[in-house]
Amino acid sequence: MKVLAPLLLLVFTFETSAQTIADIARRERARQKQVQHLNKRTYTNATAAAPPKPVEAGSTAEATPEKKEKAAAQPTGPVDNQGRDEKFWRDAFQKARDELRRAEEMVQLTELRLKDLNTQLLRQSDIYNRENVLGPQIISTQRELDARKIEVEQARNKIANLEEDLRVSGGLPGWAR
């Protein structure tokens, strides 16, 4: 009998706590269903529009967007002597590098075209095509190649000038990357 009483007390405790856990689980499921139901709302422009903010005395509604644009245009981080930030310099260098890469690719394409024309010249057996057709094409392609090489040199000079401008303006050297 002494062993039976604690055993019954233990079983009764588990029974009552199991019911409480089940009740808690039921309540949690009901709460989750309610939250899901609330999250299924449909938003439109009319329901999502924020109420208009009160306009301060002495200011107009048109001046507010201009202030926002000026605030957005001003750099937030370190700037150089002329007020240009890292984003300006990185964009300028990226644009210059893209121009250089494009010019170098055009040189490669023109060199390949010139090599192809020279190969055709060696393979042609008739004099007419060799002298009257391929000759002028080779000359014009050679002139085009020279012009493309000048573009590459100008693009390299532009990058060098940007680096010098960055150094003179007091910008950080890492901005050139």
C-alpha positions in Angstrom: 0.0 0.0 0.0 2.9 2.3 0.7 4.2 1.8 -2.8 0.9 2.1 -4.4 0.1 5.6 -3.1 3.2 7.3 -4.5 2.6 5.4 -7.8 -1.0 6.7 -8.0 0.2 10.2 -7.2 2.8 10.0 -9.9 0.3 8.7 -12.5 -2.2 11.4 -11.5 0.5 14.1 -11.9 1.3 12.9 -15.4 -2.4 12.7 -16.4 -3.1 16.3 -15.3 0.1 17.7 -16.9 -0.7 15.9 -20.2 -4.1 17.5 -20.3 -2.5 20.9 -19.7 0.1 20.4 -22.5 -2.7 19.3 -24.8 -4.8 22.4 -24.0 -1.7 24.6 -24.5 -1.1 22.9 -27.9 -4.8 23.4 -28.9 -4.7 27.1 -27.9 -1.4 27.6 -29.9 -2.9 26.0 -33.0 -5.9 28.3 -32.8 -3.7 31.3 -32.3 -1.6 30.3 -35.4 -4.8 29.9 -37.5 -5.9 33.4 -36.4 -2.5 34.9 -37.3 -2.5 33.2 -40.7 -6.0 34.5 -41.4 -4.9 38.0 -40.5 -1.8 37.7 -42.8 -4.0 36.9 -45.8 -5.2 40.4 -46.2 -5.1 42.0 -49.6 -3.4 45.3 -49.9 -4.2 47.8 -52.6 -2.9 51.3 -53.3 -5.9 52.7 -51.4 -5.3 50.6 -48.3 -1.5 50.8 -48.4 -1.3 54.6 -48.8 0.1 56.3 -45.8 -1.7 59.2 -44.4 -0.3 62.5 -45.7 2.1 64.2 -43.3 1.3 67.7 -42.1 3.1 70.4 -44.0 5.2 72.8 -41.9 4.3 76.4 -42.0 6.4 78.4 -44.5 7.3 75.4 -46.6 5.7 74.0 -49.8 5.1 70.5 -50.8 7.4 71.0 -53.9 10.4 71.9 -51.7 10.3 68.6 -49.9 11.4 66.3 -52.8 14.2 68.7 -53.7 15.5 68.5 -50.2 15.4 64.7 -50.4 17.3 64.7 -53.7 20.0 67.0 -52.3 20.3 64.8 -49.2 20.6 61.7 -51.4 23.1 63.3 -53.7 25.5 64.3 -50.9 28.1 61.7 -50.1 27.9 60.1 -46.7 31.5 58.8 -46.4 34.9 60.2 -46.9 35.4 62.6 -49.8 38.3 64.1 -51.7 39.3 67.8 -52.0 36.6 68.5 -54.6 33.8 66.8 -52.7 33.7 63.6 -54.8 33.3 60.3 -52.9 34.4 56.8 -53.5 31.3 55.9 -55.6 32.2 58.6 -58.1 35.8 57.5 -58.5 34.9 53.8 -58.7 32.3 54.5 -61.4 34.8 56.6 -63.4 37.5 54.0 -63.2 35.1 51.2 -64.1 33.9 53.1 -67.1 37.5 53.8 -68.2 38.4 50.1 -67.8 35.4 49.0 -69.8 36.4 51.3 -72.6 39.9 49.9 -72.5 38.7 46.3 -72.5 36.3 47.1 -75.5 39.1 48.8 -77.4 41.5 45.9 -76.8 38.8 43.4 -78.0 38.3 45.4 -81.1 42.1 45.3 -81.8 42.1 41.6 -81.4 39.1 41.2 -83.8 40.8 43.5 -86.4 44.0 41.5 -86.1 42.1 38.3 -86.7 40.4 39.8 -89.7 43.8 40.9 -91.1 45.3 37.5 -90.6 42.3 35.9 -92.4 42.7 38.3 -95.3 46.4 37.6 -95.5 45.7 33.8 -95.5 43.1 34.3 -98.3 45.7 36.3 -100.3 48.2 33.4 -100.1 45.5 30.9 -101.1 44.1 32.8 -104.0 45.4 31.5 -107.3 43.9 34.2 -109.6 45.6 37.5 -109.8 42.4 39.5 -110.2 41.1 38.6 -106.7 44.5 38.9 -105.1 45.3 42.4 -106.4 41.9 44.1 -106.9 39.7 42.6 -104.2 41.9 41.4 -101.3 44.6 44.1 -101.7 42.3 47.0 -100.8 40.6 45.1 -98.1 44.0 44.3 -96.4 45.0 48.0 -96.7 41.7 49.2 -95.2 41.9 46.6 -92.4 45.5 47.7 -91.6 44.4 51.3 -91.3 41.5 50.2 -89.1 43.9 48.3 -86.9 46.1 51.3 -86.6 43.1 53.4 -85.5 42.1 50.8 -83.0 45.6 50.7 -81.5 45.4 54.5 -81.1 42.0 54.0 -79.2 43.7 51.5 -76.9 46.5 54.0 -76.1 44.0 56.8 -75.5 42.0 54.5 -73.1 45.2 53.7 -71.2 46.1 57.4 -71.0 42.6 58.1 -69.7 43.1 55.6 -66.8 46.5 57.1 -66.1 45.0 60.6 -66.0 42.2 59.4 -63.7 44.8 57.9 -61.3 46.7 61.2 -61.4 43.5 63.2 -60.8 42.6 60.9 -57.9 46.1 61.4 -56.4 45.9 65.2 -56.8 42.4 65.5 -55.4 43.4 63.7 -52.2 41.2 60.6 -52.6 42.1 57.3 -51.2 44.2 55.0 -53.5 41.8 52.1 -53.0 39.1 54.1 -54.8 40.9 53.3 -58.1 40.2 49.6 -57.8 
